[in-house]
Amino acid sequence: MGVSARLGRPGTTPARILHAMTANLLDYDLEGLAAFCGQLGEKRFRATQLFRWIHQKGATDFDQMTDLAKSLREKLAGAAHIQGLNPVSRHDSADGTIKWLFDVGAGDVIETVFIPEADRGTLCISSQAGCAVGCRFCSTGHQGFSRNLTTAEIIGQLWYAEHFLRKHLGKTERVISNVVMMGMGEPLQNYAQLLPALRMMLDDHGYGLSRRRVTVSTSGVVPMMDRLAQDCPVALAVSLHAPEDELRSNLVPLNKKYPIAELLEACTRYQAAAPRDFITFEYCMLDGVNDQPEHARMLVELMRKHSLQGLACKFNLIPFNPFPASGLKRSDMAQVLAFAKILMDAGIVTTVRKTRGDDIDAACGQLAGDVQDRTGVQQRMATQRQGMLKGIKIVSREVGV
């Protein structure tokens, strides 16, 4: 029996009915929690205490919060609850990567990945069940879009992983030092729910992460990039994947709405507020599609043009993680390194991403969960795939392949 079949069964418990009538405090950043406590007739410092109990200590029971007045705990018990995510499964990779599958109801599941390194621990967080962008090289996009996650479901991934890992690793100090919004979904298409979650990650009373260590990855939702720069400028990673519009539109359909020139202008504006002095560009290396020397030279010219307007960049070359429905292949590593050399020789800082968690399908572009395809994207993409691949090859020939 598949995951979706198991999770799709209807049914409610008294606890779920109760929770539906009260507020989930994981939905509130500190300002929101202060407003909620104000409605209960409590002062702001009580919200700060409560916020610390929830996020720093992982408490779920108001009776545990011993420095709160008993009268407040009684109010909270009748008006609120703390409901995290329900893990359906956990997979541990040979390289230490951990992937969780979380039930978010109605047959939908999401995936979250922890990547340990010697000097940091990175959590890759999902923002949607499925994805509406439909990038050709991403398995999540091939299953279509189900719904946006709530703030509680976004921050709940960090909340669960942080406190699980402390117990699992026998640590009392913070385990997760970096968060990347690179899981399932396009974060900037769920902006209203994303923003409070980002603020909780940064809040010193919550997770206390640096703006430099929280990264939002986007396929290029230009208006929301401008809003993020004003509201909560964290590090930005942009999924570029091609040096010119026709090829990028085939790979990243959103490019038809926000073409490369418009996207790079938004990146330049964002950089003025960003915590880092560069914008990271993600580039998935696809054999015979976007990995030729001429593509690299076109990228160099593109970045030189926009550097005159103040844009500084770093390129992250990502080995493609194949899946059967894509019809695409991973570039040979020699080709990837040759591509990187052209960029580096031109003075562009370039890294080749090390693949992690491939043995548990936790690597970049592999997160798919078992989300129901409510948009019919599988059938549509199956009928369009041959034409799409033909179009990509035509574009490649035009740029000198």
C-alpha positions as CSV (number, residue, x, y, z in Angstrom):
1,M,0.0,0.0,0.0
2,G,1.4,3.4,-1.0
3,V,1.9,6.3,1.3
4,S,-0.9,8.4,-0.3
5,A,-3.3,5.5,0.2
6,R,-2.5,5.2,3.8
7,L,-2.7,8.9,4.5
8,G,-5.8,9.6,2.4
9,R,-8.2,7.8,4.7
10,P,-10.7,10.2,6.3
11,G,-11.0,10.3,10.0
12,T,-10.8,12.6,12.9
13,T,-10.0,12.2,16.6
14,P,-11.2,14.3,19.5
15,A,-7.7,15.8,19.6
16,R,-8.0,16.9,16.0
17,I,-11.4,18.4,16.6
18,L,-10.0,20.3,19.6
19,H,-7.0,21.5,17.6
20,A,-9.2,22.8,14.8
21,M,-10.9,25.1,17.3
22,T,-7.7,26.5,18.8
23,A,-4.6,28.3,17.5
24,N,-1.4,26.4,16.6
25,L,1.3,28.5,18.1
26,L,3.8,27.3,15.5
27,D,2.0,29.5,13.1
28,Y,3.2,32.7,14.9
29,D,6.4,34.6,14.8
30,L,7.3,36.6,17.9
31,E,5.2,39.6,16.9
32,G,2.2,37.4,16.1
33,L,2.6,35.5,19.4
34,A,2.7,38.8,21.3
35,A,-0.5,39.9,19.6
36,F,-2.1,36.5,20.5
37,C,-1.0,36.9,24.2
38,G,-2.3,40.4,24.2
39,Q,-5.8,39.0,23.3
40,L,-5.5,36.8,26.4
41,G,-4.7,39.9,28.5
42,E,-1.0,39.1,28.9
43,K,2.0,41.3,28.5
44,R,4.6,41.0,25.7
45,F,7.3,39.4,27.9
46,R,5.0,36.4,28.4
47,A,5.1,35.9,24.6
48,T,8.9,35.9,24.7
49,Q,8.9,33.3,27.4
50,L,6.4,31.2,25.5
51,F,8.3,31.6,22.2
52,R,11.5,30.3,23.9
53,W,9.8,27.3,25.4
54,I,8.4,26.3,22.0
55,H,11.4,26.9,19.7
56,Q,14.5,26.7,22.0
57,K,13.3,23.9,24.2
58,G,10.8,22.1,21.9
59,A,8.0,22.0,24.5
60,T,4.5,20.9,23.5
61,D,2.8,20.8,26.9
62,F,2.0,24.1,28.6
63,D,2.4,22.4,32.0
64,Q,6.1,22.0,31.2
65,M,6.4,25.8,31.0
66,T,7.1,26.3,34.7
67,D,8.0,30.0,34.6
68,L,4.6,30.9,33.2
69,A,1.9,31.7,35.7
70,K,-0.6,28.9,36.2
71,S,-3.4,31.2,35.2
72,L,-1.7,31.8,31.8
73,R,-1.1,28.1,31.3
74,E,-4.8,27.5,31.9
75,K,-5.7,30.2,29.4
76,L,-3.3,28.7,26.8
77,A,-4.7,25.2,27.3
78,G,-8.1,26.4,26.3
79,A,-7.1,28.7,23.5
80,A,-4.0,27.2,21.8
81,H,-2.0,24.1,21.1
82,I,1.5,23.3,19.7
83,Q,1.2,20.8,16.8
84,G,4.2,19.8,14.9
85,L,4.5,17.5,11.9
86,N,3.9,13.7,11.9
87,P,6.9,11.8,10.5
88,V,5.8,8.9,8.3
89,S,9.3,7.6,7.8
90,R,13.0,8.4,8.2
91,H,15.7,7.3,5.8
92,D,19.4,7.5,6.8
93,S,22.1,7.7,4.0
94,A,25.5,6.1,4.2
95,D,27.0,9.6,4.1
96,G,25.0,10.8,7.2
97,T,22.2,12.6,5.4
98,I,18.8,12.0,6.9
99,K,15.5,12.4,5.0
100,W,12.1,12.6,6.7
101,L,8.7,12.1,5.1
102,F,6.0,14.2,6.9
103,D,2.3,13.7,6.7
104,V,0.5,17.1,6.1
105,G,-3.0,15.6,5.7
106,A,-5.4,14.9,2.9
107,G,-3.0,12.4,1.3
108,D,-0.2,14.9,1.0
109,V,3.3,14.4,2.2
110,I,6.5,16.5,2.1
111,E,10.2,15.8,2.5
112,T,12.8,17.4,4.6
113,V,16.6,16.6,4.5
114,F,19.4,17.1,7.0
115,I,22.9,17.3,5.6
116,P,25.7,17.1,8.1
117,E,29.1,18.6,7.4
118,A,32.3,19.0,9.5
119,D,31.6,22.7,10.1
120,R,27.8,22.9,9.8
121,G,24.5,21.2,9.8
122,T,22.2,22.2,6.9
123,L,18.4,21.5,6.8
124,C,16.7,21.6,3.4
125,I,13.0,22.6,4.0
126,S,9.9,22.3,1.8
127,S,7.5,25.2,1.2
128,Q,4.7,23.5,-0.8
129,A,3.2,20.0,-1.3
130,G,4.3,19.5,-4.9
131,C,5.4,22.4,-7.1
132,A,3.6,24.5,-9.8
133,V,6.7,25.7,-11.6
134,G,7.4,22.4,-13.4
135,C,11.1,22.6,-14.0
136,R,12.0,19.8,-16.5
137,F,14.9,18.4,-14.4
138,C,13.1,18.3,-11.0
139,S,11.1,15.3,-9.9
140,T,8.9,17.3,-7.6
141,G,7.7,19.4,-10.6
142,H,6.8,16.3,-12.5
143,Q,4.1,15.4,-9.9
144,G,2.3,18.7,-10.0
145,F,1.1,21.1,-7.3
146,S,-1.2,20.2,-4.4
147,R,-1.2,23.1,-2.0
148,N,0.9,25.7,-0.1
149,L,2.2,24.7,3.3
150,T,1.2,26.7,6.4
151,T,3.7,28.6,8.4
152,A,3.4,25.9,11.1
153,E,4.2,23.3,8.5
154,I,7.2,25.2,7.2
155,I,8.8,26.0,10.6
156,G,7.6,22.7,11.9
157,Q,10.2,20.9,9.8
158,L,13.0,22.9,11.5
159,W,11.3,22.5,14.9
160,Y,11.1,18.7,14.6
161,A,14.5,18.2,13.0
162,E,16.4,20.3,15.5
163,H,14.9,18.7,18.6
164,F,15.1,15.2,17.2
165,L,18.7,15.6,16.2
166,R,19.7,16.9,19.7
167,K,18.3,13.7,21.2
168,H,19.6,11.5,18.4
169,L,23.1,12.9,18.5
170,G,23.2,13.4,22.3
171,K,23.8,17.1,22.1
172,T,22.4,20.0,24.0
173,E,23.6,22.8,21.8
174,R,22.1,23.8,18.4
175,V,22.6,21.2,15.7
176,I,21.2,23.0,12.7
177,S,23.3,26.0,11.7
178,N,22.0,26.5,8.2
179,V,18.6,26.4,6.5
180,V,18.0,26.3,2.8
181,M,14.5,26.7,1.4
182,M,15.4,24.3,-1.4
183,G,13.0,21.4,-0.7
184,M,9.7,20.8,-2.4
185,G,8.0,23.8,-3.9
186,E,8.8,27.4,-4.9
187,P,9.1,29.4,-1.7
188,L,8.2,32.8,-3.2
189,Q,4.9,31.4,-4.4
190,N,4.0,30.9,-0.8
191,Y,5.3,34.2,0.5
192,A,2.6,35.0,3.1
193,Q,3.4,31.7,5.0
194,L,7.1,31.8,4.3
195,L,7.8,35.2,5.8
196,P,6.8,34.5,9.5
197,A,8.8,31.2,9.3
198,L,11.9,33.0,8.2
199,R,11.5,35.5,11.0
200,M,11.3,32.7,13.5
201,M,14.5,31.2,12.1
202,L,16.3,34.5,12.6
203,D,14.8,35.4,16.0
204,D,17.3,35.2,18.8
205,H,14.5,33.9,21.0
206,G,13.9,31.2,18.5
207,Y,16.6,29.6,16.4
208,G,19.0,32.5,16.2
209,L,20.3,31.8,12.7
210,S,22.3,34.4,10.8
211,R,20.7,36.0,7.7
212,R,23.8,34.7,5.9
213,R,22.9,31.1,6.9
214,V,19.3,31.1,5.8
215,T,18.9,30.8,2.0
216,V,15.8,31.1,-0.1
217,S,16.0,29.5,-3.5
218,T,13.8,30.7,-6.2
219,S,13.2,30.0,-9.9
220,G,12.7,33.7,-10.4
221,V,9.5,35.1,-9.0
222,V,10.6,38.7,-9.6
223,P,8.0,40.7,-7.7
224,M,8.4,38.6,-4.6
225,M,12.2,38.9,-4.8
226,D,11.7,42.6,-4.4
227,R,9.3,42.1,-1.5
228,L,11.7,39.8,0.3
229,A,14.5,42.3,-0.1
230,Q,12.3,44.8,1.8
231,D,10.8,42.5,4.4
232,C,13.4,39.9,5.3
233,P,16.6,39.9,3.2
234,V,18.2,36.6,3.7
235,A,20.7,34.9,1.4
236,L,19.3,34.3,-2.1
237,A,19.9,31.4,-4.6
238,V,18.5,31.7,-8.1
239,S,17.8,28.7,-10.3
240,L,19.3,29.9,-13.6
241,H,20.2,26.7,-15.6
242,A,20.6,28.4,-19.0
243,P,22.4,31.4,-20.5
244,E,19.6,32.5,-22.8
245,D,15.8,32.8,-22.8
246,E,14.7,30.1,-25.3
247,L,16.6,27.4,-23.6
248,R,15.7,28.5,-20.1
249,S,12.0,28.7,-21.0
250,N,12.2,25.1,-22.0
251,L,13.9,24.1,-18.7
252,V,12.2,26.6,-16.4
253,P,8.7,27.6,-17.7
254,L,8.5,30.6,-15.3
255,N,11.1,32.2,-17.6
256,K,8.4,33.0,-20.1
257,K,6.9,35.4,-17.5
258,Y,10.1,36.7,-16.0
259,P,12.9,36.4,-18.6
260,I,16.6,36.4,-17.8
261,A,17.2,40.2,-18.2
262,E,14.3,41.0,-15.9
263,L,15.5,38.3,-13.4
264,L,19.1,39.6,-13.3
265,E,17.9,43.2,-12.8
266,A,15.9,41.9,-9.8
267,C,19.0,40.1,-8.5
268,T,21.0,43.4,-8.7
269,R,18.3,45.2,-6.7
270,Y,18.2,42.4,-4.1
271,Q,22.0,42.4,-3.7
272,A,21.8,45.9,-2.2
273,A,19.9,44.5,0.8
274,A,21.3,41.0,0.9
275,P,23.5,39.8,3.8
276,R,26.1,38.4,1.4
277,D,27.9,40.4,-1.2
278,F,26.9,38.1,-4.0
279,I,23.9,36.2,-5.4
280,T,24.3,32.5,-5.9
281,F,23.2,31.1,-9.2
282,E,22.2,27.4,-9.3
283,Y,23.0,25.6,-12.6
284,C,21.9,22.0,-13.1
285,M,24.3,20.3,-15.6
286,L,22.3,18.4,-18.3
287,D,24.2,16.3,-20.8
288,G,24.1,17.8,-24.2
289,V,21.5,20.4,-23.2
290,N,23.2,23.3,-21.3
291,D,26.7,22.0,-20.5
292,Q,28.7,22.9,-23.6
293,P,31.6,25.3,-23.7
294,E,29.6,27.8,-25.7
295,H,26.9,27.8,-22.9
296,A,29.7,28.7,-20.4
297,R,31.0,31.5,-22.6
298,M,27.5,32.9,-23.0
299,L,27.2,32.9,-19.2
300,V,30.4,34.8,-18.8
301,E,29.2,37.5,-21.2
302,L,25.8,37.6,-19.5
303,M,27.4,38.1,-16.1
304,R,29.9,40.6,-17.4
305,K,27.1,42.7,-18.8
306,H,25.2,42.7,-15.5
307,S,28.3,43.2,-13.3
308,L,28.5,46.7,-14.9
309,Q,25.2,47.3,-13.2
310,G,26.5,46.1,-9.8
311,L,25.7,42.4,-9.8
312,A,28.2,40.1,-8.2
313,C,27.7,36.3,-8.5
314,K,28.7,32.9,-7.5
315,F,27.9,29.8,-9.6
316,N,27.0,26.5,-8.1
317,L,27.1,23.7,-10.7
318,I,24.8,20.9,-9.7
319,P,25.2,17.4,-11.1
320,F,21.7,16.3,-12.4
321,N,20.1,13.5,-10.4
322,P,18.3,11.5,-13.1
323,F,14.8,10.1,-12.8
324,P,13.0,8.1,-15.5
325,A,10.3,10.7,-16.3
326,S,12.7,13.5,-17.2
327,G,14.3,12.0,-20.4
328,L,17.5,13.9,-19.4
329,K,21.0,12.7,-18.5
330,R,23.7,13.8,-16.1
331,S,26.7,15.6,-17.6
332,D,29.9,13.7,-17.4
333,M,32.1,15.1,-14.6
334,A,34.9,15.9,-17.0
335,Q,32.4,18.1,-18.9
336,V,31.2,19.7,-15.6
337,L,34.8,20.5,-14.7
338,A,35.6,21.9,-18.1
339,F,32.5,24.1,-17.9
340,A,33.6,25.3,-14.4
341,K,37.1,26.2,-15.7
342,I,35.7,28.5,-18.3
343,L,33.7,30.4,-15.6
344,M,36.6,30.5,-13.2
345,D,39.1,31.6,-15.8
346,A,36.8,34.6,-16.4
347,G,36.9,35.4,-12.7
348,I,33.5,34.0,-11.7
349,V,33.6,32.1,-8.3
350,T,32.3,28.6,-9.2
351,T,31.8,25.5,-7.1
352,V,30.6,22.0,-8.1
353,R,28.0,20.7,-5.6
354,K,28.9,17.4,-4.0
355,T,25.9,15.1,-4.3
356,R,24.6,14.0,-0.9
357,G,21.9,11.4,0.0
358,D,21.5,9.9,-3.5
359,D,21.0,6.4,-2.0
360,I,17.9,7.7,-0.2
361,D,16.7,9.9,-3.1
362,A,17.5,13.0,-1.0
363,A,19.8,14.8,-3.4
364,C,19.0,18.0,-5.3
365,G,16.0,17.6,-7.6
366,Q,15.0,14.2,-6.2
367,L,12.5,15.3,-3.5
368,A,9.1,13.9,-4.6
369,G,7.4,12.5,-1.6
370,D,4.2,10.8,-2.7
371,V,2.0,13.8,-3.4
372,Q,-1.2,13.2,-5.3
373,D,-1.1,14.5,-8.8
374,R,-4.2,16.8,-8.8
375,T,-3.2,18.8,-11.8
376,G,-2.8,16.0,-14.3
377,V,0.8,17.1,-14.8
378,Q,2.1,13.5,-15.4
379,Q,-0.1,13.0,-18.4
380,R,0.5,16.5,-19.8
381,M,4.3,16.3,-19.5
382,A,4.3,12.8,-20.9
383,T,2.7,14.0,-24.1
384,Q,4.8,17.2,-24.3
385,R,8.2,15.6,-23.4
386,Q,9.3,14.6,-26.9
387,G,8.5,18.0,-28.3
388,M,10.2,19.7,-25.3
389,L,13.4,17.7,-25.7
390,K,13.4,18.4,-29.4
391,G,13.1,22.1,-28.7
392,I,16.0,21.9,-26.3
393,K,18.3,20.3,-28.8
394,I,17.4,22.9,-31.4
395,V,18.3,25.7,-29.0
396,S,21.6,23.9,-28.2
397,R,22.6,23.7,-31.8
398,E,21.9,27.4,-32.2
399,V,24.4,28.3,-29.5
400,G,27.1,26.2,-31.1
401,V,26.7,22.7,-29.8
